[in-house]
Structure formats: C-alpha cells, structure tokens
C-alpha cells in the first residue's frame, strides 16, 4: 500500500512540475518575467520579447528565452 501512495505522490509531483513549466513557458508570462527581472530587457517592449520567445521551444514544447 505504501508503494502505491509513493508512486501516486511522485506522479503528482511530476504532473505539477510539467504544468508549472507550461505556465511559466507561455510566451506572455515568460515575457513579463523577463521584462521585470532582466535589466537588459527593461527597455525592450513586451511584444518584442514575446516575438523573440515564440520561436524557441524545448523538447517538451515549452518556450524559453536565450
């Protein structure tokens, strides 16, 4: 019984991790984070940042900024 709970718990953590990556990897969310926290991007418009992000995806399909 404990093994079943452990597997379920691990699956739940993996699912939450993937969902968080999808939310944080959304171009508008990621763009706002970049604009707010990266000093080199402070003078770049949110739209420009989103355009730079849109074409970059990892193997799971999440956007990223390079």
C-alpha positions in Angstrom: 0.0 0.0 0.0 2.8 2.4 0.8 4.4 1.8 -2.6 1.2 2.8 -4.3 1.0 6.0 -2.3 4.7 6.8 -3.1 4.1 6.2 -6.9 1.0 8.3 -6.9 2.8 11.1 -5.0 5.7 11.0 -7.4 3.3 11.1 -10.4 1.5 14.1 -8.8 4.8 16.0 -8.3 5.8 15.3 -12.0 2.4 16.5 -13.2 2.6 19.7 -11.2 6.2 20.3 -12.4 5.1 19.9 -16.0 2.1 22.2 -15.6 4.3 24.9 -13.9 6.7 24.7 -16.8 3.9 25.1 -19.3 2.6 28.2 -17.4 6.0 29.8 -17.0 6.9 28.9 -20.5 3.9 30.6 -22.0 5.3 33.5 -24.2 3.4 36.3 -22.5 4.1 35.1 -18.9 7.7 34.4 -19.7 8.0 37.8 -21.5 6.6 39.6 -18.4 9.1 37.8 -16.1 12.0 38.7 -18.4 10.9 42.3 -18.7 10.5 42.6 -15.0 13.7 40.9 -13.9 16.4 41.2 -16.6 17.9 44.6 -16.8 19.0 44.2 -20.4 15.3 43.7 -21.4 13.9 46.7 -19.4 13.8 49.0 -22.5 12.5 46.3 -24.9 8.7 46.2 -25.4 6.8 43.2 -24.2 5.7 42.5 -27.8 9.3 42.3 -29.0 10.3 40.0 -26.1 7.3 37.7 -26.9 8.3 37.6 -30.6 11.9 36.5 -29.5 10.5 33.8 -27.3 7.8 32.4 -29.7 10.2 30.5 -32.0 12.2 28.9 -29.2 10.8 25.6 -27.8 12.4 22.8 -25.7 11.8 19.1 -26.4 8.5 19.3 -24.3 7.2 22.2 -26.3 7.8 24.9 -23.6 9.0 28.3 -24.8 12.3 29.6 -23.5 14.5 32.7 -23.9 18.1 32.6 -25.0 
